[in-house]
Structures are given as C-alpha cells and as structure tokens.
Amino acid sequence: MSLTFTARALILTTEKDLLILNDCAISYLCKKKTGMPLNNINDSRISGSNFWEKLPKTIFALAPMEDVTDTSFREIVAGLADPQYLHILYTEFTSVDGMNHPKGKIRVGERLIVSESEKVILKQNNIRLIVQIWGNKPELFYKVAHDITEEYEFDGLDINMGCPVKNVVKNGCCSALINQPELAKEIILATMEATHLPVSVKTRTGIKAHVTDEWIAQLMETKPAAIILHGRTQKQQSEGLSDWEEIARGARIRDQIHPGTKFLGNGDVVSVAHGEELALKYGLDGVMIGRGIFTNPWFFNPMHARPSKSEKLDQLLLHTHLFERNWETKKSLNLLKRFYKIYTSDFPLAAKLRADLMEAHTYEEVYQIVQKELSQINE
C-alpha cells in the first residue's frame, strides 16, 4: 500500500482499488500512521446529542432491512404505530465504499432519502431515524460519517457488524468483523471521531459458535451509544431460534464495562407485549423487530391488533402511492409487490386478490384492482 499526499486529497492505492478521499480523512489516516490517539468526539460533545439517553424503557426499534426499510415503508410503519411503542427507525444498509465512489454515491445515496411526508410523521411522533453503514475500511467510515453528519439530518449512525450474507462476509464486512475485533474497534472509533451523533453497533453472537462474552467485551471498550445484539450466529442466518440467554450474557458484560451503553435484543419478537417481557426478563433496555413486521404492519400499535380488510387495502394503496411518488422509475414495481402479502392476508379470498396483484404490470393496474375490491366491501 502506498500513501500519496496532495493539496486537497489523500490517494490511497491498493492492488484492487483507487480511492480518492477528501481532506476530512487525512486527519484520521495521519493519526493512524503516526500513532496519535483517536479522540472520541462523542465523549466530548455528547451532551444534548445522544438521544439514546432520553428514550424510555422499553425501547422499540424496527430493524434495518435491505429493500425493505426505505422511506416509503418507514412512513407506513410510523404512521400506523402508537408513538409510545416505536422509538427508532433505520435506513437500508448503506455501503461506505459506495458512498465514497463519485458515481456510486448517487445510487447508494438513494438509501438515505427521507421524504417530506415521512419527516412530518417522524417529528410528530418523536421517532428517531438512524442511518446504518457498512464496510471494512476505517478511513472510509471516517469520511462517510463526516459527510453524512454534514449533509443530512439523521439522529444517529449505526455500524452493521451483523449481516450474515455469505458474499458480504466473504469480503470481510459486517458479521465477518466478529473475527476481527481490532479492526472492528478501529472502525467504531473512526466513526465516532468524525461525528457528534451517537454511534451504535448492530451485531450477532458469533460466526460459527457463540463468542458473546469476548466479542461484546471488545466492543464495549469503545463505549458505543448502544449495542443491538441478534441472538443468532452468522452461520445460523435466520435458522433456528434466537438465543436470548446469549443476549442476556452480552447485556451483563455491558453492565460490568460501561453501563451507560443501551443494550437491545433482536430475534423472534412476535408482539409488543412479548418484547416488553423479554426486555424485563433479560435485563435489556429494549428490543428490535425485524421479520415480525411482515406479519403485521400494525405491529407497533398493540391496541389495533385486528385491522379490517378495508384498513389493510387502504394501506396497500397508500404504500403503492408513496412508492410510486418517491421512486418513479428508479425502482421496479416488482420490488413493491413483495410487500403486498402483508396487506392481503387473513380475510376471505385474500389469496385470489394477491394473485391478481402479482399479475399487475403498472401502478394504475394495482389501483384499479384494489379499488374494485374496496367497492365490493362497501356495497
């Protein structure tokens, strides 16, 4: 690896890539090269900026999910939630490598879009929005964290150290960092150095086997604002059951090293009541919900447990409208169709309606199919 300094940029050359970093990253790389300590800006500027400290127990969060938690779906979830049971939303996974590429930043940056109507709901309901970033180069985390802080209005940054997808792990990113604790800590500290926003980490209990005690102890050395621990290993992917005993082990390590860090559990939470029960039983600050949202978009509104058919179809129409408005031709209607099962279940002939929607080729066809179904309900 060779380092070449210019007046405005540091060019980092490797055999595989050529990355042009702006001068905000020069500070980080110079400190690393000379052995100077990384200052934890979060510790010195945390007052008034760490929203995690102000959240009530039990904290409820919707997990970041690829091709799911875009601005359209987040608005649907936030609009249906009881504000006392939804505190945090996340963006889709955002690659620091992509955000550093002149052309890639345009496409990857779409993951950071927040519609004006979503902003209104988030403000009304006091829901925080966190951007999740991933990669394996500390200098890029520094640069992208700095740029996001300066150019956007997110409430926090989360580092993905939990995604189990094999191709991602093969490249040394996300849950692969569990086997590289020194690099993981360097990434966290570099991100903290670049921003005054609270930095959290979402991760798993291990790669092939649980290493919860050792791994969480390493992470706690950096004093993150929060840790969200999924109770499965990378090898398990989504198989088996989430091990909440392991999540509790992680929380006890937190208690010993830095009690100020919030600790959330993730995996197989089926309702708000279940989440509250798990948090109390295992001594956690809150829970994160992932796949549970696909069975009920009213998940965070326990008093509305049985929405009617017309309510479901109204939300399907709203979701379709938001998706069309926000993305126009940038994203395919087929991507949206994956959500339609959420709204077309648990009523007579739901499967037939869902099949008809799968055959639609345009947004207008979707609107016509659903409006026809709604008109029959009202007859």
Secondary structure per residue as TSV (DSSP state, phi and psi in degrees):
chain	resnum	aa	ss	phi	psi
A	1	M	-	360.0	137.0
A	2	S	E	-122.6	144.0
A	3	L	E	-112.7	124.8
A	4	T	E	-124.6	120.8
A	5	F	E	-93.9	137.6
A	6	T	-	-123.8	178.1
A	7	A	S	-62.3	-37.7
A	8	R	S	-117.8	-9.0
A	9	A	E	-150.2	157.8
A	10	L	E	-110.0	123.2
A	11	I	E	-99.7	115.8
A	12	L	E	-101.1	113.2
A	13	T	E	-109.0	127.5
A	14	T	-	-127.3	177.7
A	15	E	S	-67.2	-26.8
A	16	K	S	-97.8	-27.1
A	17	D	-	-150.0	165.6
A	18	L	E	-129.0	110.6
A	19	L	E	-112.0	126.8
A	20	I	E	-101.5	113.4
A	21	L	E	-105.1	139.4
A	22	N	E	-74.8	173.9
A	23	D	T	-70.0	-8.6
A	24	C	H	-67.9	-23.0
A	25	A	H	-88.1	-15.4
A	26	I	H	-60.5	-41.3
A	27	S	H	-57.2	-46.7
A	28	Y	H	-61.9	-49.3
A	29	L	H	-68.5	-33.6
A	30	C	H	-66.1	-42.4
A	31	K	H	-62.7	-41.5
A	32	K	H	-63.8	-42.3
A	33	K	H	-68.2	-35.0
A	34	T	H	-94.9	-4.8
A	35	G	T	82.3	9.0
A	36	M	-	-67.0	145.3
A	37	P	-	-70.6	147.4
A	38	L	-	-81.6	125.1
A	39	N	-	-77.1	133.1
A	40	N	-	-85.4	90.8
A	41	I	H	-59.8	-30.5
A	42	N	H	-61.3	-34.8
A	43	D	H	-70.2	-37.0
A	44	S	H	-86.1	-20.6
A	45	R	H	-122.0	18.3
A	46	I	-	-72.7	-26.0
A	47	S	T	-57.4	122.0
A	48	G	T	84.1	-8.3
A	49	S	T	-112.4	-15.1
A	50	N	-	-91.1	90.2
A	51	F	G	-63.2	-25.3
A	52	W	G	-54.8	-36.3
A	53	E	G	-67.2	-20.1
A	54	K	G	-100.7	-2.6
A	55	L	-	-77.5	146.0
A	56	P	-	-80.0	160.8
A	57	K	S	-88.6	139.7
A	58	T	S	-90.0	133.5
A	59	I	E	-74.8	133.2
A	60	F	E	-118.7	132.1
A	61	A	E	-135.4	147.0
A	62	L	E	-95.6	129.1
A	63	A	-	-66.1	148.0
A	64	P	-	-67.9	133.4
A	65	M	-	-141.3	132.7
A	66	E	T	-62.5	132.7
A	67	D	T	59.1	22.3
A	68	V	T	-126.5	-59.5
A	69	T	S	-87.8	54.7
A	70	D	S	-81.4	178.8
A	71	T	H	-62.4	-31.3
A	72	S	H	-66.2	-51.7
A	73	F	H	-70.6	-36.9
A	74	R	H	-59.2	-39.3
A	75	E	H	-65.3	-39.4
A	76	I	H	-60.6	-50.6
A	77	V	H	-62.5	-45.5
A	78	A	H	-63.9	-37.9
A	79	G	H	-69.2	-27.9
A	80	L	H	-91.0	-14.5
A	81	A	S	-78.7	151.2
A	82	D	-	-82.6	120.3
A	83	P	G	-53.2	-25.7
A	84	Q	G	-75.1	-9.0
A	85	Y	G	-119.5	11.8
A	86	L	-	-143.4	116.8
A	87	H	-	-114.9	-27.2
A	88	I	E	-140.8	135.4
A	89	L	E	-120.4	157.8
A	90	Y	E	-127.2	154.4
A	91	T	E	-75.1	176.4
A	92	E	E	-69.7	169.0
A	93	F	E	-62.2	131.9
A	94	T	E	-121.5	116.2
A	95	S	E	-76.3	129.1
A	96	V	H	-71.5	-29.8
A	97	D	H	-65.1	-45.0
A	98	G	H	-63.7	-40.6
A	99	M	H	-69.6	-17.9
A	100	N	H	-91.2	-9.3
A	101	H	S	-89.4	131.2
A	102	P	T	-53.6	-41.3
A	103	K	T	-88.6	-39.4
A	104	G	H	-63.1	-30.1
A	105	K	H	-60.3	-32.6
A	106	I	H	-64.3	-47.0
A	107	R	H	-74.8	-47.1
A	108	V	H	-64.5	-34.1
A	109	G	G	-62.8	-17.3
A	110	E	G	-62.2	-25.1
A	111	R	G	-68.6	-16.5
A	112	L	G	-99.2	5.7
A	113	I	-	-70.3	133.2
A	114	V	-	-126.9	114.9
A	115	S	-	-68.1	158.3
A	116	E	H	-63.5	-37.7
A	117	S	H	-69.1	-33.7
A	118	E	H	-66.3	-41.5
A	119	K	H	-56.8	-40.1
A	120	V	H	-62.6	-46.8
A	121	I	H	-66.3	-41.8
A	122	L	H	-60.4	-41.6
A	123	K	H	-68.7	-43.9
A	124	Q	H	-60.3	-40.4
A	125	N	H	-97.8	3.3
A	126	N	T	55.0	45.3
A	127	I	-	-97.8	132.0
A	128	R	E	-88.8	147.0
A	129	L	E	-121.1	123.1
A	130	I	E	-114.2	139.4
A	131	V	E	-95.0	130.2
A	132	Q	E	-101.1	130.0
A	133	I	E	-120.1	153.6
A	134	W	E	-146.8	158.9
A	135	G	-	157.3	-159.2
A	136	N	S	-148.7	14.2
A	137	K	-	-113.1	111.1
A	138	P	H	-55.3	-38.4
A	139	E	H	-64.9	-30.8
A	140	L	H	-77.0	-34.8
A	141	F	H	-60.7	-41.3
A	142	Y	H	-60.3	-51.1
A	143	K	H	-63.9	-48.2
A	144	V	H	-69.0	-38.9
A	145	A	H	-60.9	-41.7
A	146	H	H	-62.5	-47.7
A	147	D	H	-65.0	-42.7
A	148	I	H	-63.5	-41.0
A	149	T	H	-62.1	-39.4
A	150	E	H	-79.3	-32.5
A	151	E	H	-103.5	-14.2
A	152	Y	-	-127.5	179.4
A	153	E	-	-125.8	48.6
A	154	F	-	-81.8	161.1
A	155	D	S	-92.5	-15.1
A	156	G	E	-171.0	171.4
A	157	L	E	-122.3	137.6
A	158	D	E	-123.3	138.9
A	159	I	E	-103.3	124.4
A	160	N	E	-81.4	106.9
A	161	M	E	-122.5	30.4
A	162	G	-	-133.7	-17.8
A	163	C	-	-56.8	127.6
A	164	P	-	-97.6	3.5
A	165	V	-	-58.3	129.9
A	166	K	H	-59.5	-43.9
A	167	N	H	-63.5	-34.6
A	168	V	H	-69.8	-45.8
A	169	V	H	-64.6	-37.8
A	170	K	H	-59.0	-30.5
A	171	N	T	-89.4	9.5
A	172	G	T	81.2	21.2
A	173	C	-	-112.2	167.9
A	174	C	G	56.0	-120.4
A	175	S	G	-66.9	-16.0
A	176	A	G	-61.5	-24.4
A	177	L	G	-69.0	-14.5
A	178	I	G	-60.6	-31.6
A	179	N	G	-88.2	2.6
A	180	Q	-	-131.6	63.9
A	181	P	H	-60.3	-33.6
A	182	E	H	-67.3	-42.7
A	183	L	H	-65.0	-40.8
A	184	A	H	-59.4	-44.2
A	185	K	H	-65.6	-38.8
A	186	E	H	-63.6	-39.5
A	187	I	H	-62.7	-45.3
A	188	I	H	-62.8	-46.7
A	189	L	H	-65.8	-37.6
A	190	A	H	-63.5	-40.6
A	191	T	H	-65.4	-44.5
A	192	M	H	-61.2	-37.5
A	193	E	H	-61.6	-29.3
A	194	A	H	-92.6	-6.8
A	195	T	-	-144.5	155.1
A	196	H	S	-94.3	-4.6
A	197	L	S	-76.5	151.8
A	198	P	-	-66.5	139.9
A	199	V	E	-113.4	125.9
A	200	S	E	-118.5	170.2
A	201	V	E	-134.4	129.9
A	202	K	E	-108.3	128.2
A	203	T	E	-150.7	-173.4
A	204	R	E	-124.3	177.6
A	205	T	S	-85.2	-6.9
A	206	G	B	166.3	-177.3
A	207	I	S	-93.7	-73.8
A	208	K	S	-97.4	-26.3
A	209	A	S	-142.4	161.6
A	210	H	B	-65.5	129.0
A	211	V	-	-131.2	41.4
A	212	T	H	-57.3	-48.7
A	213	D	H	-58.5	-51.9
A	214	E	H	-66.4	-42.6
A	215	W	H	-68.6	-47.4
A	216	I	H	-66.6	-35.5
A	217	A	H	-61.0	-40.3
A	218	Q	H	-63.4	-47.2
A	219	L	H	-62.3	-38.1
A	220	M	H	-66.6	-18.7
A	221	E	T	-61.1	-26.0
A	222	T	T	-89.6	-6.8
A	223	K	-	53.8	58.3
A	224	P	-	-68.0	160.0
A	225	A	S	-65.1	-34.4
A	226	A	E	-157.5	153.9
A	227	I	E	-124.7	132.7
A	228	I	E	-114.0	116.1
A	229	L	E	-111.5	119.0
A	230	H	E	-84.5	133.0
A	231	G	S	-83.0	29.8
A	232	R	S	-127.8	157.7
A	233	T	-	-83.5	169.4
A	234	Q	T	-62.2	-39.4
A	235	K	T	-62.1	-33.9
A	236	Q	T	-70.2	-22.8
A	237	Q	T	54.3	-114.0
A	238	S	T	-111.5	13.5
A	239	E	-	-83.7	158.6
A	240	G	S	68.1	-166.5
A	241	L	-	-106.3	146.9
A	242	S	-	-66.3	133.1
A	243	D	-	-93.4	98.7
A	244	W	H	-75.7	-18.1
A	245	E	H	-66.6	-38.6
A	246	E	H	-67.6	-38.9
A	247	I	H	-60.0	-42.4
A	248	A	H	-62.6	-38.1
A	249	R	H	-59.1	-43.2
A	250	G	H	-61.6	-41.6
A	251	A	H	-64.0	-35.5
A	252	R	H	-69.8	-34.5
A	253	I	H	-62.2	-42.4
A	254	R	H	-56.5	-46.1
A	255	D	H	-55.9	-38.7
A	256	Q	H	-76.6	-37.9
A	257	I	H	-96.4	-46.2
A	258	H	-	-153.7	85.1
A	259	P	T	-59.8	-18.2
A	260	G	T	-71.6	-17.3
A	261	T	S	-75.9	128.2
A	262	K	E	-73.3	147.1
A	263	F	E	-131.9	119.3
A	264	L	E	-116.9	144.7
A	265	G	E	-101.3	155.3
A	266	N	E	-144.7	136.6
A	267	G	S	129.0	111.4
A	268	D	-	70.0	26.6
A	269	V	-	-78.9	124.3
A	270	V	-	-105.6	-11.1
A	271	S	S	-164.4	168.0
A	272	V	H	-61.3	-45.1
A	273	A	H	-60.9	-40.7
A	274	H	H	-63.4	-41.6
A	275	G	H	-62.3	-43.0
A	276	E	H	-63.7	-39.5
A	277	E	H	-63.5	-44.4
A	278	L	H	-65.0	-42.8
A	279	A	H	-62.1	-42.0
A	280	L	H	-68.8	-46.0
A	281	K	H	-63.1	-39.3
A	282	Y	H	-104.9	9.0
A	283	G	T	66.4	47.2
A	284	L	-	-110.4	160.7
A	285	D	S	-84.4	-19.4
A	286	G	E	178.4	-172.5
A	287	V	E	-137.5	156.3
A	288	M	E	-116.5	139.0
A	289	I	E	-110.8	132.9
A	290	G	S	-115.0	-96.1
A	291	R	G	-64.3	-18.4
A	292	G	G	-59.5	-25.8
A	293	I	G	-69.5	-21.4
A	294	F	G	-76.8	-15.4
A	295	T	T	-91.4	-18.6
A	296	N	-	-165.0	104.2
A	297	P	T	-66.5	-12.8
A	298	W	T	-89.3	19.7
A	299	F	T	-49.4	-43.7
A	300	F	T	-88.0	19.7
A	301	N	-	-134.9	76.0
A	302	P	G	-62.5	-19.5
A	303	M	G	-78.9	-6.0
A	304	H	G	-120.5	58.0
A	305	A	-	-75.6	-22.8
A	306	R	S	-128.0	75.0
A	307	P	-	-63.8	147.5
A	308	S	-	-76.8	168.3
A	309	K	H	-59.7	-44.6
A	310	S	H	-65.1	-36.3
A	311	E	H	-64.5	-41.6
A	312	K	H	-63.0	-44.6
A	313	L	H	-70.7	-31.9
A	314	D	H	-62.1	-40.1
A	315	Q	H	-70.7	-34.0
A	316	L	H	-61.4	-44.0
A	317	L	H	-63.6	-43.7
A	318	L	H	-63.5	-44.5
A	319	H	H	-60.7	-42.9
A	320	T	H	-63.3	-43.0
A	321	H	H	-62.1	-45.9
A	322	L	H	-63.0	-43.3
A	323	F	H	-62.4	-45.2
A	324	E	H	-63.8	-43.4
A	325	R	H	-66.3	-42.9
A	326	N	H	-75.2	-33.8
A	327	W	H	-114.8	-18.1
A	328	E	T	48.1	-115.6
A	329	T	T	-98.5	3.9
A	330	K	S	-71.0	-30.2
A	331	K	S	-126.8	147.5
A	332	S	-	-78.9	146.2
A	333	L	H	-58.0	-31.6
A	334	N	H	-60.4	-30.8
A	335	L	H	-66.0	-39.8
A	336	L	H	-68.9	-33.3
A	337	K	H	-58.9	-24.2
A	338	R	T	-61.7	-23.1
A	339	F	T	-86.0	-16.4
A	340	Y	H	-64.3	-26.3
A	341	K	H	-62.5	-29.2
A	342	I	H	-58.2	-37.0
A	343	Y	H	-99.1	-7.5
A	344	T	S	-123.3	67.0
A	345	S	-	-150.3	158.4
A	346	D	S	64.2	35.0
A	347	F	S	-150.6	156.9
A	348	P	T	-56.2	136.8
A	349	L	T	62.5	24.0
A	350	A	H	-62.4	-39.5
A	351	A	H	-62.6	-38.5
A	352	K	H	-64.9	-43.8
A	353	L	H	-63.1	-41.8
A	354	R	H	-63.2	-40.5
A	355	A	H	-63.9	-39.6
A	356	D	H	-63.5	-40.9
A	357	L	H	-66.7	-34.1
A	358	M	H	-65.2	-24.5
A	359	E	T	-86.6	-9.1
A	360	A	-	-67.4	141.1
A	361	H	-	-109.2	-13.8
A	362	T	S	-137.3	161.9
A	363	Y	H	-61.5	-38.3
A	364	E	H	-61.6	-38.3
A	365	E	H	-64.1	-39.3
A	366	V	H	-61.5	-47.6
A	367	Y	H	-59.5	-41.8
A	368	Q	H	-65.7	-42.7
A	369	I	H	-61.9	-45.7
A	370	V	H	-73.0	-39.7
A	371	Q	H	-62.7	-37.8
A	372	K	H	-63.2	-42.4
A	373	E	H	-64.6	-41.1
A	374	L	H	-66.2	-37.8
A	375	S	H	-64.3	-34.1
A	376	Q	H	-69.3	-31.7
A	377	I	H	-66.9	-37.7
A	378	N	H	-83.6	-7.3
A	379	E	-	-72.8	360.0
